[in-house]
Amino acid sequence: MTKHEEVAATGIEGLDYILLGGFPRNHLYLLQGDPGVGKTTLGLQFLLEGARHGEKALYITLSETRDELLAVAQSHHWDMTGVEVYEHLIGEYSLTEDDTTVFYPAEVELGQTVKQLLESVERVRPSRVVLDSLSEIRLLAQSTLRYRKQILALKQFFSTRNATVLMLDDRTAEFNDLQLQSVPHGVIELERVTPVYGSARRRLQLVKVRGLNFRDGYHDFNIRTGGIVVYPRLVAAEEHHGFAQNETVGSDVPTLNEMLGGGLDRGTSTLVMGPAGCGKSALATQYAVAAAERGEKAAMFIFEESLASLYNRSHSLGMPLREHVDSGLVSLRQVDPAQLQPGEFVHLVRESVDGGARVLVIDSLNGYLNAVPEEKFLLLHLHELLSYLGQNGIATILVFAQHGLVGANMHAPVDVSYLADCVLLLRYFESRGKIRKAISVVKKRGSAHDTSIRDFSMSSEGLAIGPPLEDFRGVLTGVPTFENIVREIRAEP
């Protein structure tokens, strides 16, 4: 795109971001996707955005009726007053013939269809056009050569009419006509994937837009009441903002702060690992509540636990979480991984950061893993997300549940510890017929930290961290040995 070339905004914020403002004007674009993926909705939004700015908009439909289009618009509460709809249904000639046969020469119908289509354009003289769809023209053309020539002719016609045109194609052809993609100025592909369990997932990519350095790759999107919502792929390098260096984030638990060399560093990520029920979520919640007590905003994304259970547990531990949520200092969101797209989750995180959150909790990564089943994609998504949060000075706390309760064979579904700047490890262990908990700082980049394993407990007065467990050996395995007994045995002759 040249420096001064005008663009036609689509009215879809995320798509305009990917297009660096919108479609370069007065060109023809191909919008491809399987039936039901959202092509008609996108086309209508494109026209409505133009009508909103006083541009003439024309929707040419060769398959759907006017009433069907209006029903789509009504489902999104759109006013179609500024959009002209030209309806020309393919096959209607066959039903109006006086002959007993229902066959009508395709070449005659193609010529009639294109002629009336062009007449409607000349009559309206629109600035924006949507042609829905090329499948009907392909059907009438009957051959690849004739079909391609017809598309080239349409491109030539519109090039002299100062119109920005979207041609929709549902890819129902028996073959993949890649040559068709060479004709338009740009190509957008929309995809719909239905997993074994959960809602369908949609994504789009810009295959090409001549002269435009667009944001490539796949971008997730949803169709909601009100239209399409696109979630641009996160590129951390484009989202860098300054923040105060060497600043720590406290927990309001003095011993924990001492173990961490003063607290968590601003702009770093902390992984809290351990078996189920050992206090990981309580520890993460403590940091969110402590941030609110300081007047900072915090955001919590909860994947497994219900909000009611989280409120009750926090209250039982003396954490006034609900009060801070009501005041707006803590943003609490429950996420259903079966309904979540990775791009949508990143969008929610970015909204929290833009809203001023300085501490962010993801509880847990196991739920996030279910939203991104492929391990390599989880790590790529997580790496980009943590880079973005770190560059914006956010203290990120990640909760990760390990499989098993005690023993040396405990493991996590994927190894994400190398991505985190700090790792807190929680464990159960047995002592005098009781189950106790232990906490330790496994690593902390950039500063010294306590290497001792300490007793960890939770009560109505909050979290408490005791002295180092110096009299035990093997706490991390869950079956420790009392060190004094070992010394006595070794001392015996």
C-alpha positions in Angstrom: 0.0 0.0 0.0 1.4 3.4 -0.9 1.8 6.0 1.8 -1.2 8.0 0.8 -3.5 5.2 -0.4 -6.9 5.4 1.2 -8.4 2.4 3.0 -12.0 1.2 3.5 -12.4 0.2 7.2 -14.4 -3.0 7.7 -16.0 -1.9 11.0 -14.4 -4.9 12.7 -11.7 -3.5 15.0 -9.5 -6.6 15.1 -9.6 -7.1 11.3 -8.9 -3.4 10.7 -5.9 -3.8 13.0 -4.6 -6.7 11.0 -5.2 -4.8 7.7 -3.4 -1.7 9.2 -6.6 0.3 8.9 -8.8 -1.5 6.3 -8.9 -2.7 2.7 -7.0 -0.4 0.2 -9.8 1.2 -1.7 -11.0 0.6 -5.3 -9.7 -2.9 -5.5 -11.4 -6.4 -5.7 -10.9 -8.9 -2.8 -11.7 -12.6 -2.5 -13.3 -13.8 0.8 -13.1 -17.6 0.9 -14.5 -20.0 3.5 -16.7 -23.0 4.0 -20.5 -22.6 4.4 -21.4 -21.2 7.8 -18.0 -19.7 8.6 -19.2 -16.1 8.6 -18.6 -14.7 5.1 -22.1 -13.1 4.8 -21.8 -11.6 8.3 -18.4 -10.1 7.5 -19.7 -8.8 4.1 -22.7 -7.1 5.8 -20.5 -5.5 8.4 -18.2 -4.1 5.7 -21.2 -2.5 3.9 -22.8 -1.2 7.0 -19.5 0.5 8.0 -19.5 2.3 4.6 -23.2 3.3 4.9 -22.4 4.7 8.4 -20.0 7.1 6.8 -22.3 8.1 4.0 -21.0 5.7 1.3 -23.3 3.9 -1.1 -23.3 0.2 -0.4 -24.6 -2.7 -2.6 -25.1 -6.3 -1.6 -25.6 -8.6 -4.7 -27.0 -12.0 -3.7 -27.2 -14.8 -6.2 -28.1 -17.5 -3.7 -29.8 -16.1 -0.6 -33.0 -14.2 -0.7 -33.5 -10.7 0.5 -35.5 -11.9 3.4 -32.8 -14.3 4.4 -30.2 -11.5 4.4 -32.5 -9.2 6.4 -33.0 -12.0 8.9 -29.2 -12.2 9.4 -29.1 -8.5 9.9 -32.0 -8.6 12.3 -30.3 -11.3 14.4 -27.4 -8.8 15.0 -29.8 -5.8 15.5 -28.5 -4.1 12.4 -30.4 -1.4 10.5 -30.0 -2.1 6.8 -31.5 1.2 5.6 -28.3 2.4 4.0 -27.5 -0.8 2.2 -29.1 -1.7 -1.2 -29.8 -5.4 -1.8 -29.9 -6.7 -5.3 -31.4 -10.2 -5.4 -31.0 -12.4 -8.5 -31.4 -16.1 -7.6 -29.7 -18.5 -10.0 -32.2 -21.1 -11.5 -35.3 -18.9 -11.4 -35.4 -18.8 -15.2 -35.9 -22.6 -15.2 -39.0 -22.3 -13.0 -40.6 -19.5 -15.1 -40.2 -21.2 -18.6 -43.4 -22.3 -20.4 -41.7 -25.5 -21.6 -42.3 -28.7 -19.8 -38.6 -29.1 -19.4 -36.8 -27.6 -16.4 -33.5 -27.2 -18.2 -32.2 -23.8 -19.3 -29.0 -23.2 -21.2 -26.3 -22.3 -18.7 -24.5 -20.0 -21.1 -27.7 -18.0 -21.6 -28.4 -17.7 -17.9 -24.8 -16.7 -17.2 -25.0 -13.9 -19.7 -28.4 -12.7 -18.3 -27.1 -12.9 -14.7 -23.9 -10.9 -15.3 -25.8 -8.3 -17.5 -28.4 -7.6 -14.8 -25.7 -7.6 -12.1 -23.7 -5.0 -13.9 -26.9 -2.9 -14.6 -27.5 -2.8 -10.8 -24.0 -1.6 -10.2 -24.4 1.2 -12.8 -27.8 2.2 -11.3 -26.6 2.4 -7.7 -22.9 3.5 -8.4 -21.8 2.1 -5.0 -18.5 2.7 -3.2 -18.7 -0.7 -1.6 -20.0 -3.9 -3.2 -20.4 -7.5 -1.8 -20.9 -10.2 -4.4 -22.4 -13.4 -2.9 -21.3 -15.7 -4.2 -18.9 -16.9 -6.9 -20.2 -20.5 -6.5 -23.2 -19.6 -8.6 -21.1 -18.0 -11.3 -18.9 -21.1 -11.3 -21.9 -23.3 -11.7 -23.2 -21.4 -14.7 -19.7 -21.1 -16.3 -19.4 -24.9 -16.4 -15.7 -24.8 -17.2 -12.7 -23.5 -15.4 -11.5 -21.4 -18.4 -14.9 -19.7 -18.8 -15.2 -19.1 -15.1 -11.8 -17.5 -14.8 -12.5 -15.3 -17.8 -15.7 -14.1 -16.2 -13.9 -13.2 -13.0 -11.3 -11.3 -14.9 -14.0 -9.4 -16.7 -15.7 -8.5 -13.4 -12.4 -7.3 -12.1 -11.9 -5.1 -15.1 -15.4 -3.7 -14.9 -15.1 -2.8 -11.2 -11.6 -1.3 -11.7 -13.2 1.6 -13.5 -16.1 2.1 -11.1 -14.2 3.4 -8.0 -15.6 0.6 -5.9 -14.1 -1.6 -3.2 -15.5 -5.1 -3.8 -15.7 -8.3 -1.7 -16.4 -11.5 -3.7 -17.5 -14.3 -1.5 -16.7 -18.0 -2.3 -17.8 -21.0 -0.3 -15.2 -23.3 -1.8 -17.7 -25.9 -2.8 -15.8 -26.7 -6.0 -14.6 -30.3 -6.5 -11.1 -28.9 -7.0 -9.1 -26.2 -5.2 -8.8 -23.4 -7.8 -5.6 -21.7 -6.6 -5.4 -19.8 -9.9 -8.5 -17.8 -8.7 -6.5 -16.4 -5.9 -4.1 -14.7 -8.4 -6.9 -12.5 -9.8 -8.0 -10.3 -6.9 -6.0 -7.7 -5.1 -6.3 -9.6 -1.9 -7.4 -12.9 -0.5 -8.8 -13.7 3.0 -9.5 -17.3 4.1 -11.9 -18.1 6.9 -11.9 -21.5 8.6 -14.2 -23.3 11.0 -12.9 -26.3 13.0 -15.1 -28.4 15.3 -13.2 -30.2 18.1 -14.3 -33.6 19.5 -15.7 -31.7 22.5 -16.6 -28.0 22.8 -17.7 -25.2 20.6 -16.6 -24.7 17.0 -13.4 -22.6 16.6 -13.0 -20.0 13.9 -9.9 -18.4 12.5 -8.9 -16.3 9.5 -5.7 -15.4 7.7 -4.8 -12.9 5.0 -3.3 -14.9 2.2 -2.3 -11.8 0.3 -3.0 -8.1 0.0 -0.9 -6.6 -2.7 1.4 -3.7 -1.5 0.3 -4.1 2.2 2.6 -5.3 4.9 -0.3 -6.8 6.9 -0.1 -8.9 10.1 0.2 -12.4 8.8 -0.6 -15.7 10.5 -3.9 -17.1 11.8 -6.1 -14.9 13.9 -9.0 -16.4 15.9 -12.5 -14.9 15.6 -16.0 -15.4 16.9 -19.5 -14.5 15.6 -21.5 -12.9 18.4 -24.7 -10.8 18.5 -23.6 -7.6 16.9 -21.2 -9.1 14.4 -17.8 -10.7 14.0 -15.1 -10.2 16.7 -11.5 -10.8 15.6 -8.7 -11.5 18.0 -5.4 -10.5 16.3 -2.5 -12.8 16.9 -0.3 -11.4 19.8 3.1 -10.2 18.7 4.9 -9.2 22.0 7.6 -7.2 20.2 4.9 -4.7 19.1 3.5 -4.2 22.6 6.4 -2.9 24.6 5.8 -0.3 27.2 8.1 1.1 29.9 7.8 0.4 33.6 9.8 0.9 36.8 12.7 -1.5 36.9 13.9 -3.3 40.1 10.5 -2.9 41.7 9.2 -5.8 43.8 5.6 -7.1 44.4 4.9 -8.2 48.0 2.5 -10.7 49.3 1.8 -9.3 52.8 3.3 -12.5 54.2 6.7 -11.3 55.5 8.4 -14.8 55.6 7.3 -15.4 52.0 8.8 -12.1 50.9 12.0 -12.9 52.7 12.2 -16.3 50.9 11.9 -14.5 47.6 14.6 -11.9 48.3 12.1 -9.1 49.0 9.2 -10.2 46.8 8.4 -11.0 43.1 10.1 -8.8 40.6 7.9 -6.5 38.5 7.7 -7.7 34.9 8.4 -11.4 35.7 6.4 -14.6 35.7 6.1 -16.9 38.7 5.1 -20.6 38.4 3.4 -22.1 41.5 3.5 -25.9 41.2 2.3 -28.7 43.4 -0.3 -31.4 43.8 -4.0 -30.7 44.1 -5.2 -29.1 47.3 -1.8 -28.0 48.6 -2.5 -24.3 48.6 -1.4 -23.1 45.1 -4.6 -21.1 44.4 -4.6 -19.7 47.9 -1.1 -18.5 47.4 -1.9 -16.9 44.1 -5.0 -15.2 45.5 -2.9 -13.8 48.3 -0.9 -11.8 45.8 -4.0 -10.5 44.1 -5.5 -9.4 47.4 -2.2 -7.9 48.5 -2.0 -5.8 45.3 -5.6 -4.5 45.9 -4.6 -3.6 49.5 -1.9 -1.4 48.1 -4.4 0.2 45.7 -3.1 -1.6 42.6 -5.4 -3.5 40.2 -5.2 -7.2 39.8 -6.8 -9.6 37.3 -7.6 -13.3 38.0 -8.6 -15.8 35.3 -10.0 -19.0 36.9 -10.3 -22.1 34.7 -11.4 -24.9 37.1 -12.8 -23.5 40.4 -16.2 -22.0 40.6 -16.4 -18.3 41.7 -18.6 -19.2 44.6 -16.0 -21.8 45.9 -13.2 -19.2 45.4 -15.0 -16.6 47.4 -15.8 -19.0 50.2 -12.3 -20.3 50.4 -10.8 -16.8 50.4 -13.2 -15.7 53.1 -12.3 -18.7 55.3 -8.6 -17.8 55.0 -9.2 -14.2 56.0 -8.8 -12.8 52.4 -11.3 -10.1 51.6 -11.4 -11.0 47.9 -15.1 -10.2 47.3 -14.7 -6.7 48.7 -11.9 -5.9 46.3 -13.8 -7.4 43.4 -16.8 -5.2 44.3 -14.6 -2.2 44.5 -13.1 -2.9 41.0 -9.5 -3.4 42.2 -9.6 -7.1 41.4 -11.1 -8.3 38.1 -12.3 -11.9 38.4 -13.2 -13.9 35.4 -14.2 -17.6 35.1 -13.1 -19.2 31.9 -14.6 -22.3 30.3 -11.8 -24.0 28.3 -14.4 -25.8 26.2 -15.7 -22.5 24.9 -12.4 -20.7 24.7 -10.2 -19.9 21.8 -6.5 -19.1 22.5 -6.8 -15.8 20.7 -9.8 -14.9 22.7 -8.0 -15.5 26.0 -5.1 -13.4 24.9 -7.7 -10.7 24.0 -9.1 -10.8 27.6 -5.6 -10.6 29.1 -4.8 -7.6 26.9 -8.0 -5.9 28.0 -7.0 -6.4 31.7 -3.6 -4.9 31.1 -5.1 -2.0 29.2 -7.5 -1.6 32.1 -4.5 -1.0 34.5 -4.0 -4.5 36.0 -0.5 -4.8 37.5 -0.8 -8.3 38.9 -2.3 -11.1 36.8 -3.2 -14.7 38.0 -3.9 -17.6 35.6 -5.4 -20.5 37.6 -4.5 -22.8 36.2 -2.3 -23.7 33.2 -4.0 -27.1 33.2 -7.2 -25.4 32.1 -5.3 -23.3 29.6 -3.8 -26.6 28.3 -7.3 -27.9 27.6 -8.0 -24.8 25.5 -4.8 -25.4 23.5 -4.6 -29.3 23.3 -1.4 -29.4 21.2 1.6 -29.2 23.6 3.9 -27.2 21.2 1.2 -24.7 20.5 0.6 -24.2 24.3 4.3 -23.4 24.8 4.3 -21.0 21.8 1.2 -19.2 23.0 2.5 -19.1 26.6 5.9 -17.8 25.6 4.4 -15.0 23.6 1.9 -14.1 26.3 4.6 -14.1 29.1 6.9 -11.9 26.9 4.0 -9.5 26.4 3.2 -9.3 30.1 6.8 -9.0 31.1 7.4 -6.1 28.7 4.5 -4.3 30.2 5.7 -4.7 33.8 3.0 -7.2 34.9 3.8 -9.6 37.7 2.3 -12.8 36.4 1.4 -15.8 38.6 0.8 -19.1 37.0 -0.8 -22.0 38.9 0.1 -25.5 37.6 -1.2 -28.7 39.1 1.1 -31.8 39.0 -0.2 -35.3 38.8 0.0 -37.4 41.9 0.0 -36.4 45.6 3.3 -37.7 47.1 6.3 -39.5 45.9 9.2 -38.9 43.5 7.1 -39.8 40.4 5.0 -36.6 40.4 5.0 -34.9 37.1 3.2 -32.2 35.0 1.4 -32.7 31.7 4.0 -30.4 30.0 7.2 -28.8 31.2 6.7 -25.1 31.5 9.1 -24.4 34.3 11.8 -23.1 32.0 9.4 -20.3 30.8 9.0 -18.9 34.3 11.4 -16.5 36.0 10.5 -17.8 39.4 9.3 -21.3 40.5 7.5 -22.0 43.9 7.2 -25.7 44.7 4.6 -26.9 47.2 4.5 -30.4 48.6 2.7 -32.7 51.0 4.7 -34.7 53.5 3.9 -37.0 56.4 5.0 -36.2 60.0 3.9 -37.9 63.2 0.8 -39.4 61.6 -0.3 -36.1 60.1 -0.3 -34.6 56.6 1.7 -31.4 56.4 2.6 -29.0 53.6 6.0 -27.6 52.6 7.0 -24.7 50.4 10.3 -23.9 48.7 11.7 -21.5 46.1 13.3 -23.7 43.4 14.6 -20.8 41.2 14.4 -17.0 40.9 16.2 -15.3 38.1 18.0 -12.1 38.7 18.3 -12.2 42.5 19.2 -14.3 45.5 16.5 -16.4 47.2 16.1 -18.7 50.2 16.9 -22.3 49.3 15.4 -23.8 52.5 12.3 -26.0 52.6 9.8 -24.5 55.0 6.6 -25.6 56.7 3.4 -24.1 55.0 0.0 -23.9 56.6 -3.4 -22.1 56.0 -5.9 -21.0 58.6 -8.6 -18.4 59.2 -5.8 -16.0 60.0 -4.3 -16.4 56.5 -1.2 -18.1 55.2 1.7 -18.9 57.5 5.2 -20.1 56.7 7.3 -21.7 59.4 11.0 -22.2 60.0 13.1 -24.4 57.7 12.4 -28.2 58.1 16.0 -28.9 59.2 15.2 -32.0 61.1 13.8 -33.8 58.0 15.3 -35.3 54.9 13.3 -36.2 51.8 10.4 -33.8 52.3 10.1 -33.3 48.5 9.5 -37.0 48.0 6.5 -36.9 50.5 8.0 -39.5 52.7 10.7 -37.8 54.8 13.1 -39.2 57.4 13.5 -37.6 60.8 17.2 -36.6 60.6 17.8 -36.9 64.4 16.9 -40.6 64.3 19.4 -41.1 61.4 22.1 -39.5 63.4 21.4 -41.6 66.5 21.5 -44.8 64.4 24.8 -43.9 62.8 26.3 -43.0 66.2 25.5 -46.5 67.6 28.6 -48.8 67.8 
